[in-house]
Every structure is written in C-alpha cells, then in structure tokens.
Amino acid sequence: SRQLYVFGHEAQRRMQQSGVLIVGLGGLGVEIAKNVILAGVKAVGLYDSVAVLAKHLGAQFYLKPSDLGKPRAEACRAQLAGLNSYVDVHLA
C-alpha cells in the first residue's frame, strides 16, 4: 500500500496498535475521523454530544435528516465504522 511505502513497516505496525479519541464531529472532525479510520489504526473513539440540527446537515455528509436530535457521534458512528472493518469505531 501507499502508506507502507511512505511510512515504512515499523510506523505502519505502530499505527495498527494505536487508539485515537476524536472529540467533536463537525465538518472538520468528521473528516479527521474518516482519514484516521482509513489509515488503519486499531481503535477510534468518537465523542460529540451535540444534538444534530438542520444546519449541521450541510457541513457533515454522514448526517441525514432522520438523525435530527441525536448526538452527532451516535448519528455517524455506523457509517464511519463501515469505512474500515479492521478498526474498532466506538462511542466514547
């Protein structure tokens, strides 16, 4: 993979053993979560207790109108988890 070529075996191994906590899943936070999950860390904890509002739907593409009122972390966890089945994506 490209990552292996750029970072090397040792860095890739260390990344696969790492856990990451992401606090805040607005437009930027969800992009960071997506990239970290695709990079292949061991686990990602998501924390964002802000309830989904209509204005969030335009800034965060994992949210849908049926998510209104739910915490943002809960609303997008399943879709983020679907990006990489080897990463444990959970609510923190």
N, C-alpha and C positions, 0 to 999 in steps of 0.2 A: 504494500500500500504506500501511498504518497507520504503518509505520516511516518512510517517506518524508515523511509529513505531520508526524510528531513531530520527527524529527531534521533533516530538510532534505536537499537534494540533495548538498551537499558532504560532510556526515557519512556519508551512505549510500555515496558513492563511496569515501571513505577506508576505510570498513569493508570494502568489497568488495576492497580491496587489502591487507588486513591478515591476518597469520598469528597463530595463538594456540596455545600449548602448554598442555595441561591435564595436570597431574600428580596422579594419584590418582583412581580411578574407582569410589569407593564410592557410597553413596546420594547425597551432595551433589555429588560430582564429576561423576557421570553426568548429573545434572540441569543442571549448568552447561554441560557438553559439548552436551547436547541444545539448550539455548537459544542457545548461540553458533552452532551449526551452522544452526539455523533462522533466525537473524538474517542469515546470508549473508556471513560472512567468506570470504576467499579460501582459507585452508587451516587445518586443525586437526590438531595433532599430539597423540597420546594416549600417555601413559606411565603404566603401572601394572604392575609386575612381580609383584605379589602374586597367588599362585595362588588360583583360585576355590575357596571352601569352601562347604559346605552352608549355613552361617549367612549367607553373602552373598546367597543366592537370595532372601531375604525383603526385603533392603534395596535391591536393584538390579534393576529389572524387565527389563533387557536380558540377564540371565543365565538360563541354563536348566540343568537337571541334567546334560545332556551336556557342559557346559562345566567341570565339576569338574576341578580340577588344572591348567587352562590359566591363563595370565596374564590378569588382568581386562581389560586393554586389548585384547589379541588376541581375547578372547571376545566383546566387544561392538562392535568396530570396524565390522563389516559392517552391523549394524543401525543404528548411528549414521550411517554413510555413506549409508544409504538414506533418511534424512530430507531431504536436500537434495543433489541430483545435481550442483549447481554448486560445491559445497565439496569440496576435496581433504581427505579424512579419512584420515590415515595413522598408523602406529605410529612413535613417536619413540624 
